[in-house]
Amino acid sequence: MAMKVITTDPQRSAVMRAVKSQDTTTEMIVRRLVHGLGFRYRLHRKELPGKPDLVFPSRRKVIFVHGCFWHGHDCSRGARKPKSNVDYWHAKIARNVERDGRNNSLLQKAGWDVMMVWECDTKMANRENLVARLEAFLNPAV
């Protein structure tokens, strides 16, 4: 039986500060897959709405790599509910989802194609499907 770990506010703060927004494990997996397919990209272009994780300027395409919990995905990991400070986290995730939608709209209006890759898409069981989706998104229509 697993023992429940109780964290104090300073411990929780330290854990939350350690959560990265760039160069995450999930993002690195996607970057390796895209590179392995022969595509080259730019990272985190600040001049684009939402600072997309991967930018393909000549193709006018961007890829966002989102953590399921942080961006409110509808998978089992994204559906997890925090046990403490519930109101704060519910509002935080709702703001993230709203901001993501706004950034996608701005990019599309500016002529960019947008792809979302979720953390759960990068799991080994889903990897083959992800590679096919990446290739279909990045290859020009024939």
Secondary structure, DSSP 8 states (H G I E B T S, - for coil): --------HHHHHHHHHT--SSS-HHHHHHHHHHHHTT---EE--TTSTT--SEEEGGGTEEEEEE-TTTTT-SSTTTT---SSSHHHHHHHHHHHHHHHHHHHHHHHHTT-EEEEEEGGGGSGGGHHHHHHHHHHHHS---
